[in-house]
């Protein structure tokens, strides 16, 4: 089982701090092995963003979502995951504007 998959299990169990730590490590490993602009790195940033949002860290989630979308734009990756990242980025921008 991959580190990212283990982290997602923790996230499903609402063990957010453990999940976030593992996801950030998985993101760093993916970035080192595939490159910072690879779509798998973008997907990892998206997972980090979703986890931070679940932890009510909206500023951190916004930063991670922006990076995910940046990577998808550079890579040209256009799938359901990239669409979900863009939707999350829009939601977070709106939440930050209204002060949540």
N, C-alpha and C positions, 0 to 999 in steps of 0.2 A: 504494500500500500504506500502511495506517495505521501510525502509530508503535507502537501496541499490537501489531499483527500482526508488525512487524519485531522487537519485543522478544520475542515468543513464539518466533520463529525462533531468536533468540540463546539463549533458554532451552533450546530443544530441542537446541541445539548445546553445551549445558552452559557457555555463556559468561554465567554468572550475574551478575557485577557489571554488565556492559553491559546485560543484560536488565532488571535491577532499576532501573537509572538511567532507562531508557526507560519502563518501566512506571510508575514514580513520576511522571515528567513527564506521561505520558498520563493518569494518574489526576487530576493537578492540572488539566490542560486540560479533561477531562470534567467535573470538579466546577465549574470556572468557567463552562463553556458550558451545561451542563444543570442544574447545581445539585448541592449536596452530598448531597441525599437522593434523587437519581434512581437508578433501578435500574442504569443503565449505569455510574454511579460506583461502586455496590456491586460490580458485576462486575469493575471495575478494581481495587478493593481486594482482591477475592478472588484475582486474578492476582498481585498483589503478595504476598499471604500465601503462596500456593503457592511462589513463587520464593524467598521468605525461608526457607521450610521446607526447600527443596532446598539452601539455603546453610547449613543447620543453625543458623539464627538463629530459634530457637523463640520467644523472647520477642517479637521483631519480627513473626514470623508470627502469633502470638496476637493482638497489637494490631491488625494488619491484618484478620485474620479477624473479630474482634469488630466492627470498623467495617463490614465488608461485611454482616454479619448485621444490625447496627443499621439500615443503609440499607435492606436488603430488608424489614425489619419496618416501617419508617416508610413506605416506598413501597407496601407490600402486595404486593410481587413474589414470587410463589411458583411457581418452575419448578425444573427440574433443577439450574440454577446455584445458586439459593438453597439448595436441599437439600444440594448439595455443599459450600457454604460452611458450613452448619450442621454437617455431618459433620466437616469439617476443624476447626472450632472445638472440637468435642467431643474429637477426637483430640489436638489441641494442649493442651487443658485437662488431659487425662489424662497426656500426656507431661510437662507442667510439674509435675504432682503427684508423679510418680515421679522427678523430677529429671533428665530428659534434655534 
